[in-house]
Amino acid sequence: MFYNSSNSYEYNDCVSRGACSISPAVSSMQEVMLILLRQIAYYLLKLKEFNITNDSITRSVISQLALLDAAKDFSEYQILNIFSKQYENLIFLRKDYLQNCRERDEQSQDLKNLLKLSPKTNLSGILKKGDKEFLAKYKKLNSNKKYGAEILHSVIKSVCTNLISLYDYDCSCEYASDNVLEALNIFNSSKIDSKTVKKYTENLSKIDVELLKLLKISQENAFGKIQETEVSTSTSPNKAILVSGSNLNDLKNVLDFVKSYDIDVYTNGNLLIAHAFPYFKSCKNLKGHFGTGVFNTILDFATFPGAILLTKNEAQNIEYLYRGRLFTTDDIAPKGVVKITDNDFFPLIESALQAKGFAKGQQRKNIKVGFSEDNLNNFLNKILNEDFKNLLIIGHSSLNTSNNDYFKKMFSLIPNSTYAITLANNPNLDNVMEINLGNDYAQIYGVLQKIFERIPINSEKLAFFMTKCDVNSFSNIINLKNEGAKNIFLSDCPPTLINPSVLSAFNKDYDIYPITTPAEDLKILK
């Protein structure tokens, strides 16, 4: 069994909720927030010209960009509070900038069309302002500029997501933050040049990969080098806590806190990869992994009979879930979710003890996670010692039923001289190697670098089949293309993640092949 490749994946949150697009209200809130953040970026950069920095506000901007999609899970009060805090940052920075200009006898360059909010501004007012700005922006931009702007925004969010992950390891990466602010700032101009947008897009994509390399080093320094591991997906009779998301440090803190209690801890979602690190393998309370896939939040949470912690910096679909046993370490807890402060997990422990827990438990197949460098090197040696036709790199792990059928058919068509390294499923063939790294981009890039050391990325024999769409997708693909990758195939993306028109423009601009049928796609390869 490969995580996320089970048939139950077709019953994901998008399908179960019956809504697979972004609501106009969320789009409007995001539009106004982007205006606020880009105007804040302008004054941060202006102050930096005077050698004045404000790290706390910069981090606030980075965090807000990374979690821009989480607004749908907040109450009206929380949303207004978020806007109020960012607006206060804008006013403070502008005042500081103008004051420094006066003191230095410098000509100020104040922003025109400064966003104005007041204590009387309500959510309806923000939505109306967002609708107005959205229409104005799209009247001003032609299709190419519009799609280019959306792609750049996606790459910005990807960089910010990796930045806030690195903050947990005390890595500030100021150069990356500065580049994000500069990219945001170009949208303050009345004229947006397509070449400038693309330049920032490609520059940030390169920075994004550098951040992933730093993140991999940080993970291994904190938790050891990953190993190939069998992970239990079975459950045992006992009280239980589910830790969901991708933040390894939050999982560590929970396990440290719970070690004196007779409570089992299970991971969920992207935290599957934790089991491959030596540190977590030594934690006696960590029993295994619970869940059917990273997008099956509703099903997993609804069937878990214990307390659930949502790790910080993770936008999850929880707005339709039963509340009362959900907790988070985020600075702002979604409506109905209890906030954990200063790593005091006693409310989480108390909830787990009061819940019914697993009465009988259930036996399921184990999942293999992590990888062995020796096994990878042996597989690459096998390929290089033969006159191989192609090496297909497939993944990563979010496969729906349609994609599973696609690759099942593909594996039946490829000759023995074509090999595959799959991060997505396991057909149990001699010419296919499975490496399960969940959705940990940092570790995935580590494996890719080892492959590229033996087979150059610009080899005509390499082909990449990308099966997962998320905030990091554009950034990763752009970087592969810029490094010389010739053949990249991309599956359809849910409209909640990427607008279909933007995806079509992206494929055309970067010469990406949309996945069609195995027979037709294999014909493209030389």
N, C-alpha and C positions, 0 to 999 in steps of 0.2 A: 504493500500500500504506500502511496506517495501522498504526503500531506497536500490537501486541496485538490487532489485529482479524483476524489471519490465522486460518485454520481450525485451525492447530496449537494454538491456545489451549485447545481443548477437551481436549487431553491435558496438563493442567497437573499440578502437584505433587500436589494433592489426589487426582486420579484415579489417577495413576501409583503413588502410595503405597497406594491402596486404603483410606485412612483419612481421612475428611472430618469428623471431630469431635475435640474436645479430650479427651485421655485423662484418666481420673479422677486419675491420679498427678500430672499437671501441674496440674490444678484444685486439688488438695489443697495442693501446694507454693505455688501462687499465693495461696491462702486464708491460709496461715500467714504468708507474706511481707507481705500486706496488713495483717495484725494487727500485725506488727512495725513496719511503716512508719507506720501511723496512731498507734501508741503513741509512736514517736519524734517524730512531728508534734506530739503533745500537749505533750511536754516542751520542744520547740523554741519553741512558742508561749508556754508558761509563762515560759521564760527571757527571751523577748522583752519580756514585761511588766516585766522588770527592766533592759531595754535591753541585754541580753546576746544576741548573735547568734553562730551557728556556721555560716559559709558553706560549709565543706567538707562537713559532715554534711547540710546542706540540699541541696547539689548531689548528694550521694550518694543521698538519698531521691528526688530528681527523676529521676536517671538510672535508678535501680532501677525506678521506676514506668514509665518509658518503655520499658524492656526486660523487662517482667514476663513476656512471652510467650517469651523466649529460653531459659528454664530447661531446656526439653526437649533442648537441644543441649549441655548441660554434663554433665561426669562427676559421679559421686556426690561425689567429693572437692571439686570446684569448687562444687557446690551447697551442701555443708556449710560451705565456706569463706565463701561469700556470706552465708549465714545467720549464721555466727559473727561476721562483721564488723558486720553490722547490729545484732546482739544486743549487741555491745560498745558500739556507738553508743547504744543504748537505756540500758544500764546507766550509761554515762558521763554522759549528759544527766540522768538521774534523780538521780544522786548530786550533780551540779552544782546542780540545782534545789533539792534538799533542803538542801544546804549554804548556798545563798544565802538560803533562807527562815530558817534558824537565825541567820545573820549579821545579817539585817535585822529579826529578830524578827517575821517574818510567819507567819501560819498556812498551813501547806503543804496543798496539795490533791493528794495522791498518787492515782495511778490505781488503781482496783480491778481485780482479775483480770489483773494484769500477766503477760504471757507469760513462761514460764520455760523456758529451754534450759540444758543442761549439756554439759560436754565429752564426756559419754557418749551424748549424743543422736545417733542415726544417722538415715539417710534414712527408714527404716521408721517411726521414731518421729515424724518430721515429718509423714509422710503420714497416720498415725493421728490426729495432732493436727488436721491439716487436715480430715480426714473429720468429726471430732467438731465442729469449729467451723462447718463448712459446714452440717451438719444443724441445729445450734443456731441459726444465723443464720436459716435458712429456716423454722424453726418459729416464730421470734419475729416474722418479717415477713409481712404479708399480700401478696397478689400485686402490688398496686399499689406498695407500698413496695419489694418485692423487685426488680421491674423498674426502678423509679426509681433504685434503688441501682446496678444494673448499668449503666444509661445514664450516671449520674454518674461511675462508675469509667471508662467509656469516654472521656468528655470529659476527665477528669483525665489519662488516658494521652495523649490528643491534645495537651493543653497541654504536658505534659512532653516529648513528642517534639519539639515546636517550640522549647521552651526549650533543650534540649541541642544543637539545631542552632544556636541563637543563641550558645551558649557559645563556639563556634568563631570567632565574630566579636567576641569580648570584650564581649558584651552580657549582663549578668546578669539584668536584668528582675526586680528583687526583688519588685515589687508582684505579679507573676504567681506567683512562688514562694510568697509569703505566702498568696495566695488558694488555692493548691493545698493547703498545709498546713492551712488553716482548713476546707476541704472534706473533707479526710481525717479531721480531728479530730471531725467530727460523728458518725462511726461508732464513736467511743469511748463515746458515750452509750448508756445502756440503752434509751432511747426515741428512735426516729428518726421525725421528723415529715416527712410527704410534701411539705408546702409548703416546708420548709427545704431538702430535697433538691433540689427543682425550682429554688428560688431560686439555689442554688449552681451547679446545672447550667447555667442560663441565663447567669449571671454569668461563669462560666468559658468558655462558648462565645463570649461577646463578647470576652473577653480573648484567646482563641485566635486570633481574626481580627486583633486588634491585633498579636499576635506575628507573624502571617503578613505583615502590612504591614512590620514591622521587618525581617523576614527578606528580603523582596524588596529593600528598600533596602540591606541589608548585602551581598546577593549582587551587586547592581549596582555598589556602591562597590568591591567586591573584583575583579570580573571584567568589568565593563562592562554596558551595557544590551543585552538580548537582541535578536537580529535573526532574520529568517527565513532559514533555512539548509538546504541539501541535505546530508544525512548519508549517507555510504557505509555500506552493510551488507555490502559485499564484503570478502574477505580476500586477503592477498598472501603469497607464499612468504617466510617469515622466522620468526625466533623471536618469541614474543609473550607479552604480559601482558594479562590481563583484569581490569578494575577494576569491581567490582559493588557496588551499593548506591545511596546518594543523597548521600553526603558529598562536596561539591565541593572542599573543602579537602584531603581525602585524595588526590583525583585530582590536584590541583595539585602536592602534595608528591611523588607518584610521578613525574609528568612532569618536575619539576625534577631529580629524582634520576637519571632514566634518560636524560636528554638527551645524555649522552656515550657512550651505548651504541647499537649497531645492533639495537634491539629495538622492535617495534611495540606500541603500546598501544591496546586497544579498551575501550570502555565497555560496561556491561551494566545491565539493569534501569532504575531511575529516573535513572541518570546520562546517559540519552539527552539530556536538556535541556542538558547541559554544552556540547554542540556549537553551541548558539545564542549562547553568550557569546563576545564578541570575544577575551578572554584565551585561551580554549582553542582557538579557531580558529587562533591563531598558533603553537601547539605542534606542531613537526614530527613528533614521535613518535606523536601521536594520529592513528590511521589511520581510525577509524570506530567503528561500533556493532555488537556481536555479540550475537545472541540473538533469541528469538521472543516474549518477553513477560516481564513482571516476576514472574509466578508460575511460570515454567518453569525454575526454578533447576536442577533435577536434569538436565534435558535439555541445557541450555546448558553447564553445568559439565562434564558427562560428555563432551561433544563438542569441548570447547576443548582444543587440544594444547599448552598452555603453563601458566604459573603464574597463579594467581588470587588477587587481593586482595579481601577482604571489608571494605568501609569500615566505620568504627566506627558504633555506635548503629543497627545494622540487624539486625533479627531475620529470619534467612533459614532456609529448610528445607534443612539440609545433613546431617542425621543419617544418611542412607543413602548418602552419597557416598563415593567412593574418596578417601582422605586421602593426604597427603604433598606435595601441591603447592598447598594452600590456606593463605593467610596472612590475618592481620587486624591492624588497628591498635587494636582494642578493648582495654580494660584487662584483661579476662578473655577468653582465647581458648577457643572451644568445643573439646571433646575432638577431638584429631587435627588441630587447626589451629595453625599456627605463629604466635606473637605477634611483631609488629614493634614494637620499642622505640625511642623517641626519633627517629622518622622515619628510621631506618637501614634502607633497603630493599635492602641488599646480599643478604640471604638470598632475597628475592623475585627479584632479578636473576639470582642464581646458579641458582635453580630454573628460570627461564625459559630460560637458556642451556643447561641440561642436558636440557630437554624437547625433543621432536622438532620442535615448532613446526608451522607450516603448510607442507606440502611443495609444494603446487601453488597453493593459493588457490582462491577461487570467486567468480564474478561474480553479484551479486544487485542487485535494484532499490534505489535510494536512498530514504531517508525524508526528508520535509520536516518540519523542527522549528522552533519559534519563531514569530514573527508580525511583520507589518508594521503599524504604527499607521496609516499612510496607507491601507492596504487595508481595515483595520477601519472607519476613519472613512468611507471611500467606500461601504462596504457599509451602514453605519448611515444614511448620507445617502440612499441608494437606498430603504431601508425607510421612512424618515420622509417622504420626498417622495411616497410612495404611501399610499393608504388601506389599510394592511396589516391583516390579520385577527389574526394571532398571530406572535410570535417565540418559537421553541423553542430553548432552550439545552440542549445534550445533552452529557453526559460525566461523568467524563472517560475515560481511554483503556482501561480494562480491559473489553473486550467479549469475551464468549464467543460460540460459534456461535449459540446461541439468541438472544442480544441482537442479533447481526448480522442475523439473519433478521427480527427484530422491526422494526428500523429500516429495513431494505430495503423491507418492506411499508409502513411508515409513510410513507416518502418517496414511494412510489407513490400514496398516498392524499391527501397534503396538496395543497391548491390553490395556484396561483401567488401568491395573496395572503398565504399563510403562508410565513414565512421561518424559517431555522434557522441557528444558529451551533453547529457541532459540534466538541467536543473529543475525539470518539470515533471517527468514521469519515468517509469522504469519498465521497458518492454522485455527485460531479461534476455537480451541478445548479446552474442559474443562481440559484436562490433559497436556496442553502445555501452557507455559508462554513465552510471547515475551518481550525481553529487547533490545531496539535499542540504541546502543552506537556508531553507525557509525564505524569508524576504529580507535577509540582512545584506544590504547592498555593499557594505564595507568588506564583508567576507567574500562575497561574490566577485568583487573586483580583485581581491587577492588571488583567487583561483584563475581569473582571466589573465592576470599578469604572468602567472606561472605558465599558462598555455602560450602566451605571446613570446615568452623567452625561448620557446622551442619552435613555434610556428609563427612567423611575423603576422601582425594584424592586417597588413595590406596584401596578404597572400590571396590569389584568385581562388584558392581551394577552400578558403574559410567562408562559411555562411552562418548568419545569425538569425534565429527565429525567435522574435520577442513576443511572449505570450501574456505579459502582464502590463496593464496601464495604471499608472498612479502619478503622483506629483513629480516623481523622479524620472519618468519615462523619456520626456523630450531631452532632458539634460544628458542622460546616458547615451541615447542614440546619436545626438549631435557630437558628443565626444568620440564615439566609435568612428563616425564618418570623418571627422577631422583628423583622426589618427591614421586614416587610410583604409578602413573597412570597405570592402567592395559590395558585398551582398548582405543587405539587411531586410528582413521580412517582418512586418508588424501586423498583429491580429487587430480586429475591431476593438474599439474602446467604448465602455459605457458612457453615454452622454452626460452622466453625472460627473464624470472625471474630465472628459475632453469633448468639446463641441465637435460634432462630425465634420463641419465645414473647416474648422481649424485643423483637424486631423488630416483632411484631404489636402489642404494647402501645405501642411508640414511634409507629408509624403512626397509631394511634387517638388518642393523646394530643396529637400535633402536627398532626393533620389532614393526613396524608401519603397520597397515593394509591398503592397497590401497582400496579406495571405489570402489565397484563393482556393485552389485545390492542390493536393499533394503532387499529382501528375504534372499540372501546369507549372507549379513553382519549381519542381525539380528540373524541368526543362531549361529554366533560366540559368542554372548553374553549369559551369563549363566542366 
